[in-house]
Amino acid sequence: MKLTVDLSLLHQAVKTMGADIIDFELSSELIPIEPIDKQLSEGLEVNFEDIEFDTGLASYQGRQVLLYIKDHGSRVLTALEDGSRGNKFHIADCVTLDDMRKRGRFERYVVTNNLTESFPVSGIVWETNQIVEGETQLKVCKNCLNHLNYKGYKTKPKGPIFHAFSLADFFDTYSSFFKFMPSGVANSQIPHYTKDWDEVSKGIRQKFNYQCQQCGVDLSRNKRLLHVHHINGVKSDNRDSNLTPLCCDCHRKQPNHQHMFIKHEETKLIARLRNEQGLNVKESWKDIYDLADPGVHGVIDLLEKYHVSLPEVGQQIQNEKREVVAELELSWPLKKVGVAINKPEAVAATKLGWKVYSMRHALSRIEQLTNNLR
């Protein structure tokens, strides 16, 4: 229902007081916190068959999750003493889970989107026949990292990537694949800014005419997508030399910005604006990394190793009526081959003669994909 509110008297009062009118935008989207979000933050025991892997990532009722087996049996004390010796948690449909599926072993897993990296575990100490419970720091499954080619796990030294793995960083990388953020992220991950930050931020954005200083996109009509970045990472350092406006996509790709969860609609809009403004300049694979959604960086890493031609980023697909029916993350228009995050858009492009891969299939069928580009 559309509401019409007359604020003329309020504006007149503001003018009388000599106060400045502040520009702001309202979002029409209201996403309530559902009971399932609270349950997932605490951990929810489910049947393996109820966990979905459409994109290759683990999800439950449309939420990104990780899964692990809480019951460590007689190994519980070992796991509590050293989490690296406990059950690994899974983030993707890796060969370990596939093998379990083939052998008909349908364990009951705990799914969660809690980012604290502390896992409740339990088990029985056989010597005393006592149930023991506690929390420990479990490790991510290496096969999952390999399945996703997370941060180039297939092609780069694996040790540093495994040891530096962070759940906040991982969920941030794929945040645009899912509609809902992990419960509590907005409150627990927000940095501490100074009290005058809103005014400082507005001044910097105005100074640079609402233009991202990395990719150059003009966001004067989409001001909410332009952030102000602290270059040295110190949120209380508001010197002009330490502040630069960045679109939310460029901002999320800065080091140590795991608190930023960007919606797919926002990354698509920025990609569209870059295209319209002639900013999708592609001279190297680095340009592709900078322009593309971080969720497809694993695919890009493999494509680079196969020496295929540089793809378009954010390609719009039109039907015979020139209506945009799909936007592909990566595409090769002359070959009519692309990679998509959104399944309905992949289906729409396929109906128009495109060969479209999901991220999951692009990773698992990389040779087929690259052969289609020869």
Buried (B, 14 or more C-beta within 10 A) or exposed (E): EEEEEEEEEEEEEBEEEEEEEEEEEEEEEEEEEBEBBEBBBEBBEBEBEEBBBEBBBBBBBEBBBBBBBBBBEEBBEBBBEEBEBBBBBBBBBBEBBEEBEEEEEEEEBBBBBBBEBEBBBBBBEEEEEEEBEBEBEBBBBBBBBBBBBBBBBBEEEBEEBBEEBBBBBBBBBBBBBBEBBBBBBEEEBEEEBEEEBEEBBBBBBEEBEBBBBBBBBBBEEBBEBBBBBBEEEEEEEBEEEBBBBBBBBBBBBBEEBBBBBBBBEBBBBBBBBBBEEEBBEBEEBEBBBBBBBBBBBBBBBBBBBEEBEBBBBBBBBEEEEEEEBBBBBBBBEEBBBBBBBBEEBBEBBBEBEBBBBBBBBBBBBBEEBBEBBE
